Amino acid sequence: MRRSILSVVALAVLASFPAAAAPPATDAWAPVRFLVGTWTGTGGGEGPGQGVGTTSFQWDLEQKILVRRDHTEFSKTAERPAASHDALMILYPQGGALHGSYFDAAGHVIPYTLVAGTAAGTAQFLSDAGPGPRFRLTYQQDKSGDVAITFEMGPPNATDGFRPVTTGTVHKKADK
């Protein structure tokens, strides 16, 4: 009897302690949340040949993936006719990192991984190392909320030595 009373008292004492708080779950999406929405912008240089288009980052599959869709129109230049470019990138968390798979209408496929530890308002993706060129895609939000986009190419297996291929700036469209 005495042993059962001690057991009840011990359980009551243990139950009175606050439960240890579980560590907060890491938000894998935090580095790219600023990109969610629809954006319009320009890029590719000044004057003729500059691109004008839209980019959207929309949740899909119950917020398990983030889908980026791009459509850009390029004006005619002396060197080439008017053209358009469509691309799709699917972002997804896996193995403690945020990954992306990029596809475009020209047949390019680029697997990316988010570079960890970038500053708030910056999302930088680095393509996987391999025998071909390496790519880096950077989104940098400024104080006004606009986002500068830089797409760079570097030597195989590089982590530096990248050169810009194209740049642009997008402005978020107002929610309806």
The 8 nearest C-alpha neighbors of each residue, nearest first, counted from 0:
[[1, 3, 2, 4, 5, 6, 7, 8],
 [0, 2, 4, 3, 5, 6, 7, 8],
 [1, 3, 5, 0, 4, 6, 7, 8],
 [4, 2, 6, 0, 5, 1, 7, 8],
 [5, 3, 7, 1, 6, 2, 8, 0],
 [6, 4, 8, 2, 3, 7, 9, 1],
 [5, 7, 3, 9, 4, 8, 10, 2],
 [6, 8, 10, 4, 9, 5, 11, 3],
 [9, 7, 11, 5, 10, 6, 12, 4],
 [10, 8, 6, 12, 11, 7, 5, 13],
 [9, 11, 13, 7, 12, 8, 14, 6],
 [12, 10, 8, 14, 9, 13, 7, 15],
 [11, 13, 9, 15, 14, 10, 8, 16],
 [14, 12, 10, 15, 11, 16, 9, 8],
 [13, 15, 11, 12, 16, 10, 17, 18],
 [14, 16, 12, 13, 11, 17, 10, 18],
 [17, 15, 14, 13, 18, 12, 19, 11],
 [18, 16, 19, 15, 14, 20, 13, 12],
 [19, 17, 20, 16, 14, 21, 15, 13],
 [18, 20, 17, 21, 16, 22, 14, 23],
 [21, 19, 18, 22, 17, 23, 24, 16],
 [20, 22, 23, 19, 24, 18, 25, 17],
 [21, 23, 20, 24, 25, 19, 18, 26],
 [24, 22, 21, 25, 20, 26, 19, 27],
 [25, 23, 26, 22, 21, 27, 20, 95],
 [24, 26, 27, 23, 29, 28, 22, 95],
 [25, 27, 28, 29, 24, 30, 23, 92],
 [26, 28, 29, 25, 92, 97, 96, 30],
 [27, 29, 26, 31, 30, 32, 97, 92],
 [28, 30, 32, 26, 31, 27, 33, 25],
 [31, 29, 28, 122, 32, 119, 121, 120],
 [32, 30, 33, 29, 34, 28, 122, 35],
 [33, 31, 34, 29, 35, 28, 30, 120],
 [32, 34, 31, 35, 120, 30, 29, 140],
 [33, 35, 32, 31, 36, 56, 55, 37],
 [36, 34, 56, 32, 33, 57, 37, 55],
 [37, 35, 56, 55, 34, 57, 38, 171],
 [36, 38, 55, 172, 171, 54, 56, 39],
 [37, 39, 171, 54, 170, 172, 53, 169],
 [40, 38, 53, 169, 170, 52, 54, 171],
 [39, 41, 169, 168, 52, 51, 170, 53],
 [42, 40, 51, 50, 167, 168, 52, 169],
 [167, 41, 43, 50, 166, 44, 49, 168],
 [42, 44, 49, 165, 166, 50, 167, 45],
 [45, 43, 49, 42, 46, 166, 48, 165],
 [44, 46, 49, 47, 43, 48, 42, 50],
 [47, 45, 49, 48, 44, 74, 76, 43],
 [48, 46, 49, 76, 74, 75, 45, 73],
 [47, 49, 74, 73, 76, 75, 50, 46],
 [50, 48, 43, 44, 47, 73, 42, 45],
 [49, 51, 73, 42, 72, 41, 43, 71],
 [52, 50, 41, 72, 71, 40, 73, 42],
 [51, 53, 71, 70, 40, 39, 72, 41],
 [52, 54, 39, 70, 38, 69, 40, 71],
 [55, 53, 69, 38, 68, 37, 39, 70],
 [54, 56, 37, 68, 67, 36, 38, 57],
 [55, 57, 67, 35, 36, 66, 34, 65],
 [56, 58, 66, 65, 35, 55, 36, 59],
 [59, 57, 65, 62, 64, 66, 56, 60],
 [58, 60, 62, 64, 61, 65, 57, 63],
 [61, 59, 63, 62, 64, 58, 65, 66],
 [60, 62, 63, 59, 58, 64, 65, 57],
 [63, 61, 58, 59, 64, 60, 65, 57],
 [62, 64, 60, 61, 59, 91, 65, 58],
 [65, 63, 91, 62, 59, 90, 58, 60],
 [64, 66, 58, 90, 57, 89, 59, 56],
 [65, 67, 89, 57, 56, 88, 58, 90],
 [66, 68, 56, 88, 55, 87, 89, 57],
 [69, 67, 87, 55, 54, 86, 66, 88],
 [70, 68, 54, 86, 85, 53, 87, 71],
 [69, 71, 85, 52, 53, 84, 54, 86],
 [70, 72, 52, 84, 51, 83, 50, 53],
 [71, 73, 83, 51, 50, 82, 52, 74],
 [74, 72, 50, 82, 48, 81, 49, 83],
 [75, 73, 81, 48, 47, 49, 76, 72],
 [74, 76, 81, 80, 48, 79, 47, 73],
 [75, 77, 78, 79, 48, 47, 80, 74],
 [76, 78, 79, 75, 80, 47, 48, 81],
 [79, 77, 76, 80, 75, 48, 81, 47],
 [80, 78, 76, 77, 75, 81, 82, 48],
 [79, 81, 75, 76, 82, 78, 74, 77],
 [80, 82, 75, 74, 73, 79, 83, 76],
 [83, 81, 73, 72, 80, 74, 84, 75],
 [82, 84, 72, 71, 73, 85, 70, 81],
 [83, 85, 71, 70, 72, 86, 104, 82],
 [86, 84, 70, 69, 104, 103, 71, 83],
 [87, 85, 103, 69, 102, 68, 104, 70],
 [86, 88, 68, 102, 67, 101, 103, 69],
 [89, 87, 101, 67, 100, 66, 102, 99],
 [88, 90, 66, 100, 99, 65, 67, 91],
 [91, 89, 99, 65, 98, 64, 66, 88],
 [90, 92, 64, 98, 97, 99, 93, 89],
 [93, 91, 97, 96, 98, 27, 95, 94],
 [94, 92, 96, 95, 97, 91, 98, 27],
 [93, 95, 96, 92, 97, 98, 91, 27],
 [94, 96, 93, 92, 97, 27, 25, 98],
 [97, 95, 93, 94, 92, 98, 113, 27],
 [96, 98, 92, 113, 91, 112, 93, 27],
 [99, 97, 112, 91, 90, 111, 92, 113],
 [98, 100, 90, 111, 89, 110, 112, 91],
 [99, 101, 110, 89, 88, 109, 111, 90],
 [102, 100, 88, 109, 108, 87, 110, 99],
 [103, 101, 108, 87, 107, 86, 88, 109],
 [102, 104, 86, 105, 107, 106, 85, 87],
 [103, 105, 106, 85, 86, 84, 102, 107],
 [106, 104, 103, 107, 84, 85, 102, 86],
 [107, 105, 104, 103, 108, 102, 86, 109],
 [106, 108, 103, 102, 105, 109, 104, 101],
 [107, 109, 102, 101, 106, 110, 103, 100],
 [108, 110, 101, 100, 111, 126, 107, 102],
 [111, 109, 100, 126, 99, 127, 101, 108],
 [112, 110, 126, 99, 125, 98, 124, 127],
 [111, 113, 98, 124, 125, 97, 99, 114],
 [114, 112, 124, 97, 123, 98, 115, 125],
 [113, 115, 123, 124, 112, 125, 116, 117],
 [116, 114, 117, 113, 96, 123, 112, 122],
 [115, 117, 118, 114, 119, 30, 113, 122],
 [116, 118, 115, 121, 119, 122, 114, 123],
 [119, 117, 121, 120, 116, 122, 30, 139],
 [120, 118, 121, 117, 30, 122, 140, 29],
 [119, 121, 140, 139, 118, 33, 122, 30],
 [122, 120, 139, 119, 138, 118, 117, 140],
 [121, 123, 138, 137, 30, 31, 124, 117],
 [122, 124, 137, 114, 136, 113, 138, 121],
 [123, 125, 113, 136, 112, 114, 135, 111],
 [126, 124, 135, 111, 112, 134, 113, 127],
 [127, 125, 111, 134, 110, 133, 135, 112],
 [126, 128, 111, 110, 129, 125, 133, 112],
 [129, 127, 156, 133, 126, 155, 130, 157],
 [128, 130, 131, 156, 155, 127, 133, 132],
 [129, 131, 155, 132, 128, 156, 133, 154],
 [132, 130, 155, 129, 133, 154, 128, 156],
 [133, 131, 155, 154, 153, 152, 134, 130],
 [132, 134, 153, 155, 152, 126, 154, 128],
 [135, 133, 152, 126, 151, 125, 153, 132],
 [134, 136, 125, 151, 124, 150, 126, 152],
 [137, 135, 150, 124, 123, 149, 151, 125],
 [136, 138, 123, 149, 148, 122, 124, 139],
 [137, 139, 148, 122, 121, 147, 146, 123],
 [140, 138, 121, 147, 146, 120, 137, 141],
 [139, 141, 146, 120, 145, 144, 121, 147],
 [140, 142, 144, 143, 145, 146, 139, 147],
 [141, 143, 144, 140, 145, 146, 120, 139],
 [144, 142, 141, 145, 140, 146, 170, 171],
 [145, 143, 141, 142, 140, 146, 170, 171],
 [146, 144, 170, 140, 143, 141, 169, 147],
 [145, 147, 140, 139, 169, 168, 138, 141],
 [146, 148, 168, 139, 138, 167, 140, 169],
 [149, 147, 138, 167, 166, 137, 168, 146],
 [148, 150, 166, 137, 136, 165, 151, 147],
 [149, 151, 136, 165, 164, 135, 163, 166],
 [152, 150, 163, 164, 135, 162, 134, 161],
 [151, 153, 134, 161, 162, 133, 135, 163],
 [154, 152, 161, 133, 132, 160, 134, 157],
 [153, 155, 132, 157, 133, 156, 152, 160],
 [156, 154, 132, 131, 133, 157, 130, 129],
 [155, 157, 128, 129, 154, 133, 158, 130],
 [158, 156, 154, 155, 159, 153, 133, 160],
 [157, 159, 156, 160, 153, 161, 125, 133],
 [160, 158, 157, 161, 153, 154, 162, 156],
 [161, 159, 153, 162, 157, 158, 154, 152],
 [160, 162, 153, 152, 159, 151, 163, 154],
 [161, 163, 151, 152, 153, 164, 160, 150],
 [164, 162, 151, 165, 150, 152, 161, 149],
 [163, 165, 151, 150, 152, 162, 166, 149],
 [166, 164, 43, 150, 163, 149, 167, 151],
 [167, 165, 149, 148, 42, 43, 150, 164],
 [42, 168, 166, 148, 41, 147, 43, 149],
 [167, 169, 147, 40, 146, 41, 148, 42],
 [168, 170, 40, 39, 146, 38, 145, 147],
 [171, 169, 145, 38, 39, 40, 172, 146],
 [172, 170, 38, 37, 173, 39, 169, 145],
 [171, 173, 38, 37, 174, 170, 39, 36],
 [172, 174, 175, 171, 37, 36, 38, 170],
 [173, 175, 172, 36, 37, 171, 38, 35],
 [174, 173, 172, 37, 36, 171, 38, 35]]
